[in-house]
C-alpha cells in the first residue's frame, strides 16, 4: 500500500516538477532578454562608492547588537552637559567624539566620516545627524548619509523602489517586481525594466508575472503559465464531457437497439399469428353454425373457444395499430362505463376498488388501459406486501391508483438487482412490466407515477365523454 501511495505521488509530482523546471528556464530567458533591453540605472562601481552598511534599511534603527539602552542613554546625556562620559564599550568611542563635536559646534570634514564608523548607535548615520545640525555641509559628506536620506546621491534613482526591494537586491537577489517595474541586479549594476519592455518578452515566453497563483517564485516575482493552466482545465472538462456523452450515447444506443428488437419480435408474432387466427375464425364459424347440434358440455366448450378467438382477434388488431408506422396516432378508444370496466378487471384478480364516480361513461383506450392495470395489480400481488387496493379518482384527469403496504425499491436497489442477475431476478418481471406500462401510458398521452412508502403506482390519463352521433 505504501509503495502504491509513493508511486501515485510520483505520478502527480513529476509533471509538476517538470513544469517548474520549464518555468525556471523561461525565467532565466526572461531575465537575460530584459537585461539586454535596458540601460544600467546604477552601476556596480557607483554602488561600491557608498558604505554598504548605510544602504540597508536596518541602519535607520539603533544597533542593539553592539550597544545597550544604557549606552544610548548615556550618549544622549552628552548634549545636556557637553562633556565626555566614561564607557566600558570601546565601540562607543566614535559616537562620544561625534556628540562632543556637535555640542561644541566643532566642524567635521569628510576625512573624519571616512575614518570613523559610519552608523550612529541610536540609528541613522553620523552624517545624517551632522546634516540635521549643520545644513550647509560639503558635497563630500553626502556619500556618508544613509540611503533613506533625501540628500543621498542615490535617493532620487531609488525612491520608487521600496525598502523591501532594496533589501532584496542588496542581499543578493537578482530581481524584484515593484508595481509595473521589474528591477534587476547583475554584475554590472542595477536596472529598472519598465512594463512595456518586459511584458512583451514575458508574453513571447508564455509566462505571466501578474497571475493569482504562483507556479514558480523567485524573490517576490510570481511566475505562472495561465495558458497551460487553462489548457489543462479545458482538457479535463472536455474529457469529462466526452466520457459523459459517450456513456449517455451508449445507454441510448442499447435502449434503442433493445426497443427495436422487441418491436421486431412483436411484429413477427403479430404477422405470424394472423394466419392461424384467420383459420381459427373459420373453424369457430363452422362450430357456430352447428351449435344447436352439440351437447350442453360441448356448447360450453364452443363458447370458451369463441371467447378466446375474439380476444386473439382483438389482440392482433390492436397490435397492428400499436405497430403502425404513424406513432403519432393515438391508441384506439372505446366508449364504456367506468364501473363495468373496473368490475371486469378487479373481479379477475379478486380485489376491491374505490370510485366515487363509477357510473360515468368515458371514452378511453380500454384495451391498453386494461393491460396496464393488469400489470400493476399483478406486480402488487406478486411483489407487494399486505392488501392490494385500487383507488379511482375522476377530476381533470382519470387517476387509477394501485396501492399495497410494501415499500417500492429505490433506483439503486433496482440497478443492483439488474446488474447482479440470478434465478430469482430472472423470474422477477416487475421491471419489464412497469416498462411496458410506462410506454403504453405515453402512447395514450398519459403517464405512470410511482410513489414509495407505501408503494403506490398511479395511472394518470386524460379522458373524454362520449359524443352523441
Secondary structure, DSSP 8 states (H G I E B T S, - for coil): -HHHHHHHHHHHHHHHHHHHHHHHHHHHHHHHHHHHTS--SEEHHHHHTS-HHHHSGGGGS--TTT--HHHHHHHHTHHHH-S----S-GGGHHHHHHHHHHHTT----HHHHHHS-SB-TTSSBHHHHHHHH-S---HHHHTTS-TTSTTSTTHHHHTTS-HHHHHHHHTT-SEEEETTEEEEEETTEEEEE-HHHHHHHHHHTT-BSS-SS-SEEETTEEEB-HHHHHHHHHHHHHHHHHHHHHHHHHHHHHHHHHHHHHHHHHHHHHHHHHHHHHHHHHHHHHHHHTGGGS-HHHHHHHHHHHHHHHHHHHHHHHHHHHT-S-TTS----EEEEHHHHHHHHHHHHT-EEEETTTT-EEEE-HHHHHHHHHHHHHHHHHH--S--EEEEEESSSEEEEEE-SS----HHHHHHHHHS--HHHHH--HHHHHHHHHHHHHHTTEEEEEETTTTEEEEEE--EE----
